Amino acid sequence: MLNTILILVLTIIHFQNILYSEINIYTHRHYDSDKILFQKFTDFTGIDINIIKGSADQLIQRLENEGMNSPADILLTVDAGRLYRAKNKGLLQSISSDVLIRNIPESMRDKDNYWFGLSVRARVIVYSKERVNNRELSSYEDLANPKWKGRLAIRSSNNIYNQSLLASIITANGSDEALKWVKSVRENMARKPRGNDRDQIRAVASGIADIGVVNTYYVGLLENSSNGNDVKVAEKVAILFPNQNDRGTHINVSGGGVTKSSKNKSEAIFFLEFLTLESSQNTFAKNNYEYPLRLNKNNSDLISKWGNFKSDKIHLSKLGENNAEAVKLFDKAGWE
């Protein structure tokens, strides 16, 4: 009931200032949950949504090239590191929204209100149920232990998820310790880095590796896949949330911001607010297995099955601030 009332109030407030009936979204996201939310927003408000898709780097470059002539109103992408980069390139604008401030934890939004987290994913360790006892695992730092030599599957160093994970380790332990960690983890790889997170899970399930590092929602996508082989892969692995005895598991956000060039600012702000409402957060959780912004308000049976966990509380801007250092350390260690 409260959610419905809030939507109605937002509608009244924003429609007083709305001059156009559409928004243009540049998005790196490619999930069914987004299609559902786009349609719900249009059905409720009458505001049409035009989608331009591309990789995060392509869209950021396009915004740079287009400048103030860009038709984009919103940039949606995954990883706070990319959002931080878009802000620093002057592609986003600071906005004022009591709804966004209220609905999004402080650590998951830009302190100057240029970008906002909209859904959450945790980067965890998956392990073979047959070959690994979960008591053998504890933390990201433990992945450097020689006992995992030849047993670890993980993506390449140019993957933003790994860059942000390393950025969080730099924040926690400093660059010197982080470099030692990178070098040791590289020595423990079962194979050269390749593929996406699903491929790391498949490597563990097939016996190429015994453990892997992935985002949680990829496990959910495999477990609920229409492909029976994917379901079998998911059945062979389990999730461990690292660092529960100290800083907590590394989390990141998928998020967005209003572009500096936006011609439909009121509608764009309204759209971001819409995505933070409880009903929209439920859609992210149930359809793409991403955590809601308030981790303890999850309503997905699958996510609930994974169990509660303690999350790292660092401000996610740190992932962007330490990105360059993370890339440098990967290069020093020879992590492909």
C-alpha positions in Angstrom: 0.0 0.0 0.0 2.8 2.4 1.0 4.6 1.6 -2.3 1.5 2.5 -4.3 1.0 5.7 -2.5 4.6 6.7 -3.0 4.3 6.0 -6.8 1.2 8.2 -7.0 2.9 11.0 -5.1 5.9 10.8 -7.3 3.6 11.0 -10.4 1.9 14.1 -9.2 5.1 15.9 -8.3 6.9 15.0 -11.5 4.1 15.5 -14.0 3.9 19.1 -12.9 7.2 19.6 -14.6 7.1 17.1 -17.5 7.3 18.6 -20.9 8.1 15.6 -23.0 6.7 12.1 -23.1 9.9 10.0 -23.7 13.3 9.3 -22.3 16.4 7.9 -24.1 18.4 5.3 -22.2 21.9 4.2 -23.1 22.3 0.9 -21.4 24.9 -1.8 -21.0 22.4 -4.1 -19.2 20.8 -6.9 -21.2 18.4 -8.6 -18.8 14.8 -9.7 -18.9 14.2 -7.8 -15.6 15.0 -4.5 -17.4 12.5 -5.2 -20.2 9.8 -5.9 -17.6 10.6 -2.7 -15.7 10.8 -0.5 -18.8 7.4 -1.7 -19.8 5.9 -1.2 -16.3 7.2 2.3 -16.3 5.7 3.2 -19.6 2.4 1.5 -18.8 2.2 3.5 -15.5 3.4 6.9 -16.7 2.8 7.0 -20.4 6.4 7.9 -20.9 8.0 6.0 -23.8 11.5 4.6 -23.4 13.9 4.5 -26.3 16.8 2.0 -25.7 20.3 2.3 -27.1 22.4 -0.7 -26.2 26.2 -1.2 -26.3 29.1 -2.2 -24.1 29.9 0.2 -21.2 33.0 1.4 -23.0 31.2 2.0 -26.2 28.4 4.0 -24.6 30.8 6.1 -22.5 32.8 6.9 -25.7 29.6 7.7 -27.5 28.5 10.1 -24.8 32.0 11.8 -25.0 31.8 12.1 -28.8 28.2 13.4 -28.8 28.8 15.9 -26.0 25.8 18.2 -25.3 24.2 17.1 -28.5 23.7 13.6 -27.2 20.1 12.5 -27.1 20.7 10.3 -24.0 18.9 11.1 -20.8 20.2 8.2 -18.7 23.3 6.0 -18.6 22.7 2.5 -17.1 25.6 0.3 -16.6 27.1 -2.3 -14.3 29.8 -1.7 -11.7 30.4 1.4 -9.6 33.8 1.7 -11.2 32.3 2.5 -14.6 29.8 5.0 -13.0 32.7 6.7 -11.3 34.5 6.9 -14.6 31.4 8.4 -16.3 31.2 11.1 -13.6 34.9 12.0 -13.9 34.6 12.3 -17.6 31.8 14.9 -17.1 29.1 12.8 -18.7 26.6 12.9 -15.8 25.0 15.7 -13.9 24.2 16.0 -10.2 20.5 15.7 -9.4 18.3 16.4 -6.4 16.0 13.6 -5.3 14.8 12.9 -1.7 13.5 9.6 -3.0 16.8 8.4 -4.2 18.6 9.6 -1.0 16.0 7.8 1.1 15.9 4.5 -0.9 19.6 4.0 -1.6 22.2 3.3 1.1 24.9 6.1 1.3 27.7 3.7 0.3 25.9 2.8 -2.9 25.5 6.3 -4.4 27.8 9.1 -5.4 28.3 11.6 -2.6 27.6 14.4 -5.0 24.5 12.7 -6.5 25.9 12.1 -10.0 25.3 8.3 -10.0 23.1 5.9 -8.0 23.2 2.2 -7.4 20.0 0.4 -8.4 20.6 -3.3 -7.7 23.4 -5.2 -5.9 25.5 -8.2 -6.7 28.0 -10.0 -4.5 31.3 -11.4 -5.8 31.7 -14.8 -4.1 33.6 -18.1 -4.2 31.8 -21.0 -5.9 33.2 -24.5 -5.1 32.7 -28.1 -6.1 30.3 -29.9 -3.8 32.2 -33.1 -4.6 35.8 -32.1 -4.2 35.8 -29.2 -1.7 34.7 -28.9 1.9 33.4 -25.4 2.6 35.4 -25.3 5.8 38.5 -25.1 3.6 37.4 -21.7 2.4 37.2 -18.4 4.3 38.3 -15.2 2.5 39.5 -13.7 -0.7 42.9 -13.6 0.9 42.8 -17.3 1.3 42.7 -17.7 -2.5 46.4 -17.0 -2.4 47.1 -20.1 -0.3 49.3 -22.6 -2.2 46.8 -25.3 -1.4 44.7 -24.0 -4.3 47.5 -24.2 -6.8 46.1 -25.4 -10.2 42.5 -25.4 -8.7 41.2 -21.9 -9.3 39.1 -20.5 -12.2 38.8 -16.8 -12.6 38.2 -14.2 -15.3 40.8 -12.0 -17.0 42.3 -8.9 -15.5 40.5 -6.6 -18.0 37.2 -7.6 -16.5 35.7 -4.8 -14.5 34.3 -7.1 -11.8 37.8 -8.4 -11.0 39.2 -4.9 -11.2 36.7 -3.7 -8.6 37.3 -6.8 -6.4 41.0 -5.9 -6.4 40.2 -2.2 -5.8 38.3 -3.3 -2.6 41.3 -5.4 -1.5 43.6 -2.4 -2.1 41.3 -0.4 0.1 41.3 -3.0 2.9 45.0 -4.2 2.8 47.0 -1.6 0.9 48.8 -1.9 -2.5 51.8 -3.9 -1.3 49.7 -6.7 0.1 47.3 -6.5 -2.8 50.2 -7.1 -5.2 51.3 -10.2 -3.2 47.8 -11.5 -3.4 47.5 -11.0 -7.2 50.8 -12.8 -7.8 49.8 -15.7 -5.7 46.3 -16.0 -7.1 47.8 -16.0 -10.6 50.0 -19.0 -9.6 46.9 -20.9 -8.4 44.9 -20.7 -11.6 43.8 -24.0 -13.2 44.0 -22.4 -16.6 44.6 -19.1 -18.3 41.7 -16.6 -17.7 38.9 -17.0 -20.2 35.2 -16.5 -20.6 32.6 -14.9 -18.4 31.4 -15.8 -14.9 29.2 -18.7 -16.3 32.3 -20.2 -17.8 34.1 -20.2 -14.4 31.1 -22.0 -12.9 31.2 -24.5 -15.7 34.9 -25.0 -15.2 34.3 -25.9 -11.5 31.4 -28.2 -12.4 33.4 -30.1 -15.0 36.4 -30.6 -12.9 38.8 -28.2 -14.7 38.9 -26.3 -11.4 37.7 -26.8 -7.9 36.9 -23.2 -7.0 36.0 -20.1 -8.9 35.2 -16.4 -8.3 31.9 -15.2 -9.7 29.0 -12.8 -9.2 26.1 -14.5 -7.4 23.4 -13.7 -10.0 25.2 -15.9 -12.6 24.6 -18.9 -10.4 20.9 -17.9 -10.3 20.8 -17.6 -14.1 22.3 -21.1 -14.6 20.1 -22.6 -11.9 16.9 -21.2 -13.5 18.0 -21.7 -17.1 15.7 -23.3 -19.7 18.8 -25.3 -20.7 18.9 -28.6 -18.7 22.7 -28.7 -18.9 23.0 -25.3 -17.3 20.8 -26.5 -14.4 23.0 -29.5 -13.9 26.1 -27.3 -13.8 24.5 -25.2 -11.0 23.6 -28.3 -9.1 27.3 -29.2 -8.8 28.5 -26.1 -7.1 27.8 -24.2 -3.9 28.3 -20.6 -2.9 30.6 -19.3 -0.1 30.4 -15.7 1.0 34.0 -14.6 1.8 35.4 -12.6 4.7 32.5 -13.2 7.1 34.9 -12.9 10.0 36.2 -9.5 9.1 35.2 -6.8 6.6 32.5 -8.8 4.8 31.9 -10.0 1.2 32.7 -7.6 -1.7 29.5 -6.2 -3.2 29.0 -3.9 -6.2 26.1 -2.3 -7.9 24.4 -1.9 -11.2 23.3 1.7 -11.5 22.8 4.8 -13.4 22.8 8.5 -13.7 21.2 11.4 -15.6 23.4 12.5 -18.5 24.7 16.0 -18.6 23.0 16.4 -22.0 19.6 15.2 -20.9 16.7 17.1 -22.5 14.1 15.2 -20.3 15.6 15.6 -16.8 12.4 15.4 -14.8 11.3 12.2 -16.6 14.9 10.8 -16.2 14.9 11.4 -12.4 11.4 9.9 -12.1 12.7 6.8 -13.9 15.6 6.3 -11.5 13.3 6.8 -8.6 10.9 4.2 -10.0 13.7 1.6 -10.1 14.3 2.1 -6.4 10.7 1.4 -5.3 10.0 -1.9 -3.5 8.1 -3.4 -6.5 11.0 -2.6 -8.9 13.6 -4.0 -6.4 11.5 -7.2 -6.2 11.7 -7.5 -10.0 15.5 -7.3 -10.0 15.6 -10.0 -7.4 13.0 -12.4 -8.8 13.9 -12.1 -12.5 17.7 -11.5 -12.5 18.7 -12.8 -9.0 20.3 -9.5 -8.1 20.1 -8.3 -4.5 17.9 -5.4 -3.7 19.5 -2.2 -2.4 18.4 -3.1 1.1 20.0 -6.6 1.3 17.7 -7.7 4.1 14.5 -7.0 2.1 15.1 -9.7 -0.5 11.9 -11.6 -1.6 13.5 -14.1 -4.0 13.3 -17.7 -2.9 16.5 -18.5 -4.7 18.5 -15.7 -3.2 17.1 -16.5 0.2 18.3 -20.1 -0.3 21.9 -18.8 -0.5 21.6 -17.4 3.0 22.3 -14.1 4.6 25.8 -12.6 4.6 27.8 -9.7 5.9 28.8 -7.3 3.2 31.8 -5.0 2.9 30.7 -1.4 3.9 33.2 0.6 2.0 31.9 3.4 -0.1 31.7 2.1 -3.7 33.4 5.2 -5.0 36.6 3.6 -3.7 36.2 1.0 -6.5 36.6 3.8 -9.1 39.3 5.6 -7.1 41.5 2.5 -6.9 40.7 1.2 -10.4 43.9 2.5 -12.0 46.0 1.1 -9.2 44.2 -2.3 -9.6 45.0 -2.4 -13.3 48.6 -1.6 -12.6 48.9 -4.4 -10.1 47.4 -6.9 -12.5 49.9 -5.9 -15.1 52.8 -6.2 -12.7 51.7 -9.7 -11.8 51.3 -10.8 -15.4 47.6 -11.6 -14.9 46.3 -11.9 -18.4 
